[in-house]
Amino acid sequence: MVNGRTVLERFPAGGPRGSWPAEEFAHARRMEGLPAEVVMDLATDTFLVIVRGEVAADAAA
């Protein structure tokens, strides 16, 4: 967990489908009850699927 968030998965931003794979992955996690969201990591040119705060800590336990 970094800065109060847990990274669940990483997707390259340069992929032919853009953020769609990340959005699809996040949607599947939300259907499982995790409040997953997609953010862009500009430093690595990567879409990250994250969970913020205490929910992230509970999910990792």
VOBA-592152 format. One record per residue (C-alpha): y, x, z; residue in three letters. Coordinates in steps of 0.5 Angstrom, whole numbers, plus 500, padded with zeros to 3 digits. Each point is the difference from the previous one (the first is absolute). Layout:
N
YXZAla;...
END
This chain:
61
500500500Met;507503498Val;507497502Asn;496494502Gly;496498494Arg;493501498Thr;499502492Val;494496498Leu;499503493Glu;504504495Arg;501498492Phe;504504495Pro;506498498Ala;499502493Gly;494496498Gly;500495494Pro;500494505Arg;506503504Gly;500497507Ser;495494498Trp;494504503Pro;503501507Ala;503493500Glu;493497499Glu;497505505Phe;505497505Ala;499493498His;493501502Ala;501503507Arg;505494501Arg;495495499Met;496504505Glu;505499505Gly;504507500Leu;507499498Pro;500506495Ala;506501495Glu;501505495Val;506505500Val;502506495Met;499507503Asp;505503495Leu;498507503Ala;493500497Thr;502494495Asp;494496503Thr;500493502Phe;497499507Leu;497494503Val;502500507Ile;500496507Val;505501505Arg;501501507Gly;495497505Glu;496497495Val;498506497Ala;498503506Ala;495494502Asp;497501493Ala;499507501Ala;497499506Ala;
END
